[in-house]
Amino acid sequence: MRPQYLAFIKAISRAENVGIVAHDETLKSFIMAELDKQEVDLSKIEFVVKPTNDAWCRDHGPAFLINPGTRERMVVDWGHNAWGGKYPPFDDDNRTPQAIASYLGLPFVSPGIIMEGGSVEFNGAGTILTSKSCLLNKNRNPHLNQAEIEQYLFDFYGAGQVLWVEDGIAGDDTDGHIDDTTRFVNEDTVVACVEYNPGDENHKILDTNLQMLKKMRLLNGKQLNIIELPMPEAVVIDGFRTPGSYANFLICNAGVIVPVFNNPNDQVAVDILEKAFPAREVIPLPATEIIWGQGSFHCLSQQEPLV
């Protein structure tokens, strides 16, 4: 098993349980043996055994909701079509939310449209950030316009507003997921990726997004506080530019797990995120193997709320 996956699981398990979807019992046994070698506390690891097509459970896995009155949980079973039909088959992934809801004994609701977890970012106070290039792409929900997509987000995520940036970064096969460009660090503050090299193909894309962010207002009328987060120098593997981004971090109980790429900007990004999350430990972990699959730690994970 790839060492970087093991390190990621180990880091999360320091402070919370980790659920893993394993394709079959053979893979489950293999993963357990590898984690044991890394001295991971196996009592904090649980498995759902079911076939899958891909690893990116942020996008095909369950989204969890909490009833604010009763504190009961439920699962939103969004549809999944492998980022616009790019990587068939995807039927096993599409069945994952209902399988996990069944495993946990939770009710679920199926809105009936395509929606990926990496395409939406929440501030916890009614605001969703997303990108036009992804959610308005005709390879997702061609029968819906922008207002209709927003209504689904209002209805099934309880949001009060949706704010839109334009596009995603080079090498991103998701058509521009927000979790590679802009992330909330609290209710009114985002880290926004910037590319300072005008010769890099991400420079114009990210500057356009930044100018849009500067004009946005939250539900309370406040402007966003914006912290600029530099991009790594282009992460190229075998001639292919991957979507390497420090914004694809995971906030978990143990801290903020940040992908790093053996890159000159790694420490710069870590220092910025340490200031952005003063009450949390920032945990940089190598992601050079994981990013070859065109995603990183946020893409690999989906948080389950404890209530």
C-alpha positions as CSV (number, residue, x, y, z in Angstrom):
1,M,0.0,0.0,0.0
2,R,1.3,3.5,-0.8
3,P,3.2,4.9,2.2
4,Q,1.5,8.3,1.7
5,Y,-2.0,6.9,2.1
6,L,-0.9,5.1,5.3
7,A,0.7,8.3,6.7
8,F,-2.6,10.1,6.0
9,I,-4.7,7.5,7.8
10,K,-2.3,7.5,10.7
11,A,-2.4,11.3,11.1
12,I,-6.2,11.4,11.2
13,S,-6.4,8.4,13.6
14,R,-4.4,10.3,16.2
15,A,-7.6,12.1,17.3
16,E,-10.6,10.3,15.8
17,N,-11.8,7.1,14.2
18,V,-11.2,6.5,10.5
19,G,-13.7,4.8,8.3
20,I,-12.3,3.1,5.2
21,V,-14.3,1.7,2.2
22,A,-12.5,-1.4,1.1
23,H,-13.3,-3.1,-2.2
24,D,-13.4,-6.6,-0.7
25,E,-12.3,-8.6,2.3
26,T,-8.9,-9.4,0.8
27,L,-8.1,-5.7,0.5
28,K,-9.5,-5.0,4.0
29,S,-7.1,-7.6,5.5
30,F,-4.2,-6.2,3.5
31,I,-4.9,-2.6,4.7
32,M,-5.2,-3.7,8.3
33,A,-1.8,-5.5,8.1
34,E,-0.1,-2.4,6.6
35,L,-1.6,-0.1,9.2
36,D,-0.5,-2.4,11.9
37,K,3.1,-2.2,10.6
38,Q,2.8,1.6,11.0
39,E,1.7,1.1,14.6
40,V,-1.8,2.6,13.9
41,D,-4.3,1.8,16.7
42,L,-6.6,-0.6,14.8
43,S,-9.4,-0.1,17.3
44,K,-9.8,3.3,15.7
45,I,-10.2,1.9,12.2
46,E,-13.5,0.6,10.8
47,F,-14.4,-0.7,7.4
48,V,-17.3,-0.7,5.0
49,V,-16.6,-3.5,2.5
50,K,-18.1,-2.8,-0.9
51,P,-16.8,-2.4,-4.5
52,T,-15.7,1.0,-5.6
53,N,-14.4,2.4,-8.9
54,D,-12.1,5.2,-7.5
55,A,-10.5,6.5,-4.3
56,W,-12.0,10.0,-4.2
57,C,-14.7,9.7,-1.6
58,R,-15.0,13.4,-1.2
59,D,-16.8,13.4,-4.5
60,H,-18.7,10.1,-4.6
61,G,-19.2,9.5,-0.8
62,P,-22.0,10.6,1.5
63,A,-22.6,14.1,2.5
64,F,-23.8,14.3,6.1
65,L,-26.5,16.7,7.5
66,I,-27.4,17.4,11.1
67,N,-31.0,18.4,12.1
68,P,-30.4,21.5,14.2
69,G,-33.4,20.8,16.4
70,T,-33.0,17.0,17.1
71,R,-29.3,16.7,16.3
72,E,-30.1,13.6,14.3
73,R,-27.9,12.9,11.3
74,M,-28.8,11.9,7.7
75,V,-27.0,11.3,4.4
76,V,-27.4,13.2,1.2
77,D,-27.0,10.8,-1.7
78,W,-26.0,13.1,-4.6
79,G,-25.5,11.5,-8.0
80,H,-22.0,10.8,-9.3
81,N,-20.9,10.5,-12.9
82,A,-17.1,10.5,-12.6
83,W,-16.6,14.2,-13.2
84,G,-18.7,14.5,-16.3
85,G,-18.4,10.9,-17.5
86,K,-14.6,11.0,-17.9
87,Y,-13.8,7.7,-16.2
88,P,-16.4,4.9,-16.6
89,P,-17.5,2.8,-15.0
90,F,-18.7,4.7,-12.0
91,D,-21.7,2.7,-10.9
92,D,-20.0,1.2,-7.8
93,D,-19.0,4.7,-6.6
94,N,-22.5,6.0,-7.2
95,R,-23.9,3.4,-4.8
96,T,-21.5,4.3,-2.0
97,P,-23.6,7.0,-0.1
98,Q,-26.5,4.6,0.3
99,A,-24.2,1.8,1.4
100,I,-22.6,3.9,4.1
101,A,-26.0,5.2,5.2
102,S,-27.2,1.6,5.6
103,Y,-24.0,0.6,7.5
104,L,-24.5,3.5,9.9
105,G,-28.2,3.1,10.2
106,L,-29.0,6.6,8.9
107,P,-31.8,7.8,6.6
108,F,-30.8,9.2,3.3
109,V,-32.3,11.5,0.6
110,S,-31.4,11.4,-3.1
111,P,-31.8,14.8,-4.8
112,G,-31.4,13.3,-8.2
113,I,-28.7,15.5,-9.6
114,I,-24.9,15.2,-10.0
115,M,-22.9,17.0,-7.2
116,E,-19.4,16.4,-6.0
117,G,-18.2,17.2,-2.5
118,G,-15.0,18.8,-3.8
119,S,-17.1,21.3,-5.8
120,V,-18.6,23.0,-2.8
121,E,-17.0,24.8,0.2
122,F,-18.9,25.8,3.3
123,N,-18.3,28.5,6.0
124,G,-20.7,26.9,8.5
125,A,-22.9,30.0,8.5
126,G,-25.0,29.6,5.4
127,T,-22.6,30.4,2.7
128,I,-21.3,28.0,-0.1
129,L,-18.5,28.8,-2.4
130,T,-18.3,27.0,-5.7
131,S,-17.0,27.5,-9.3
132,K,-18.9,28.2,-12.5
133,S,-16.6,26.0,-14.6
134,C,-17.7,22.9,-12.6
135,L,-21.3,23.3,-11.4
136,L,-22.4,25.0,-14.6
137,N,-20.6,22.5,-16.8
138,K,-23.0,20.8,-19.2
139,N,-21.4,17.4,-18.5
140,R,-23.0,17.4,-15.0
141,N,-26.6,18.7,-15.0
142,P,-27.3,20.1,-18.5
143,H,-31.0,20.5,-17.7
144,L,-30.3,22.9,-14.9
145,N,-29.4,26.6,-15.0
146,Q,-27.4,28.5,-12.3
147,A,-30.5,29.5,-10.3
148,E,-31.9,26.0,-10.3
149,I,-28.5,24.5,-9.1
150,E,-28.4,27.1,-6.3
151,Q,-31.9,26.0,-5.3
152,Y,-30.7,22.5,-4.9
153,L,-27.9,23.7,-2.6
154,F,-30.4,25.7,-0.6
155,D,-32.8,22.8,-0.3
156,F,-30.4,20.0,0.5
157,Y,-27.5,21.8,2.3
158,G,-29.6,24.4,4.1
159,A,-27.5,27.2,2.6
160,G,-28.6,30.8,2.4
161,Q,-26.3,32.0,-0.4
162,V,-24.0,30.6,-3.1
163,L,-21.0,32.6,-4.1
164,W,-19.3,31.8,-7.4
165,V,-15.7,32.0,-8.6
166,E,-14.9,31.4,-12.3
167,D,-12.5,28.5,-12.8
168,G,-10.1,25.9,-11.4
169,I,-6.4,25.2,-11.8
170,A,-4.4,23.6,-14.6
171,G,-4.2,19.8,-14.4
172,D,-7.6,19.5,-12.6
173,D,-9.7,16.9,-14.3
174,T,-12.8,17.9,-12.3
175,D,-13.4,21.0,-14.4
176,G,-12.5,23.3,-11.5
177,H,-13.2,22.0,-8.0
178,I,-13.2,24.8,-5.4
179,D,-11.2,22.7,-2.9
180,D,-8.1,23.3,-5.0
181,T,-8.4,27.1,-5.1
182,T,-10.4,28.6,-2.2
183,R,-11.1,27.3,1.3
184,F,-12.8,28.8,4.3
185,V,-10.7,28.9,7.5
186,N,-13.5,30.5,9.5
187,E,-16.9,32.0,8.9
188,D,-15.6,35.1,7.1
189,T,-12.0,34.3,6.1
190,V,-10.7,32.3,3.1
191,V,-7.4,31.2,1.8
192,A,-7.3,31.9,-1.9
193,C,-4.6,30.4,-4.1
194,V,-2.6,32.8,-6.1
195,E,0.1,32.3,-8.8
196,Y,2.6,35.1,-8.7
197,N,4.5,34.0,-11.9
198,P,2.7,35.8,-14.8
199,G,4.1,33.2,-17.2
200,D,2.3,30.3,-15.4
201,E,-1.0,29.2,-16.8
202,N,-2.6,29.5,-13.4
203,H,-1.8,33.1,-13.0
204,K,-4.7,34.6,-14.9
205,I,-7.2,32.0,-13.7
206,L,-6.4,32.6,-10.0
207,D,-6.2,36.3,-10.4
208,T,-9.7,36.3,-11.9
209,N,-11.0,34.3,-9.0
210,L,-9.2,36.6,-6.5
211,Q,-10.8,39.7,-8.0
212,M,-14.3,38.0,-7.8
213,L,-13.6,37.1,-4.1
214,K,-12.8,40.7,-3.3
215,K,-16.2,41.8,-4.5
216,M,-18.2,39.2,-2.6
217,R,-20.4,39.9,0.5
218,L,-21.5,37.3,3.0
219,L,-25.0,37.0,4.4
220,N,-24.2,39.5,7.2
221,G,-23.0,42.0,4.6
222,K,-19.3,41.6,5.5
223,Q,-16.6,41.4,2.9
224,L,-14.5,38.3,2.9
225,N,-11.1,38.4,4.7
226,I,-8.7,37.0,2.1
227,I,-5.4,35.3,2.8
228,E,-3.3,34.7,-0.3
229,L,-1.9,31.2,-0.5
230,P,0.8,30.7,-3.1
231,M,0.7,27.8,-5.5
232,P,3.6,25.3,-5.6
233,E,5.8,25.5,-8.6
234,A,4.2,23.3,-11.2
235,V,4.1,19.7,-10.0
236,V,4.9,17.7,-13.2
237,I,5.1,13.9,-13.2
238,D,6.1,12.1,-16.3
239,G,5.5,15.2,-18.4
240,F,2.0,15.6,-17.0
241,R,1.0,18.7,-14.9
242,T,-0.9,17.6,-11.9
243,P,-3.3,19.8,-9.9
244,G,-0.9,20.3,-7.0
245,S,-2.3,22.8,-4.5
246,Y,-1.8,23.5,-0.8
247,A,-5.5,24.4,-0.6
248,N,-6.5,20.7,-0.7
249,F,-5.9,20.3,3.0
250,L,-8.1,18.4,5.4
251,I,-9.3,19.9,8.7
252,C,-9.7,17.1,11.2
253,N,-9.6,16.7,15.0
254,A,-5.8,16.1,14.9
255,G,-5.2,19.4,13.0
256,V,-4.9,20.6,9.4
257,I,-3.3,18.0,7.1
258,V,-1.6,19.9,4.3
259,P,-0.2,18.3,1.1
260,V,3.3,19.2,0.3
261,F,5.3,18.3,-2.9
262,N,9.0,18.6,-2.2
263,N,8.6,22.1,-3.6
264,P,10.2,25.4,-2.8
265,N,6.9,26.9,-1.7
266,D,6.0,24.1,0.7
267,Q,7.3,25.8,3.9
268,V,5.9,29.2,2.8
269,A,2.4,27.6,2.5
270,V,2.7,25.8,5.8
271,D,3.7,29.1,7.6
272,I,0.7,30.9,6.1
273,L,-1.7,28.1,7.1
274,E,-0.3,28.0,10.7
275,K,-1.2,31.7,11.0
276,A,-4.6,31.1,9.5
277,F,-5.3,28.2,11.9
278,P,-3.7,29.5,15.2
279,A,-5.6,27.0,17.4
280,R,-4.8,23.9,15.3
281,E,-1.7,22.0,14.5
282,V,-0.7,22.2,10.8
283,I,0.5,18.8,9.7
284,P,2.4,18.8,6.4
285,L,2.5,15.4,4.7
286,P,4.1,14.4,1.4
287,A,1.5,14.0,-1.4
288,T,3.7,13.4,-4.5
289,E,2.3,9.9,-5.0
290,I,-1.3,10.8,-4.3
291,I,-1.3,13.9,-6.6
292,W,-0.5,11.6,-9.5
293,G,-4.1,10.5,-9.3
294,Q,-5.1,14.2,-9.7
295,G,-6.3,14.7,-6.1
296,S,-5.0,15.0,-2.6
297,F,-6.0,14.8,1.1
298,H,-9.3,16.7,0.9
299,C,-10.3,14.7,-2.1
300,L,-9.5,11.4,-0.4
301,S,-11.7,12.1,2.6
302,Q,-15.2,12.9,3.8
303,Q,-15.9,14.0,7.4
304,E,-18.6,12.3,9.4
305,P,-20.0,14.6,12.2
306,L,-20.1,13.2,15.7
307,V,-23.2,14.3,17.5
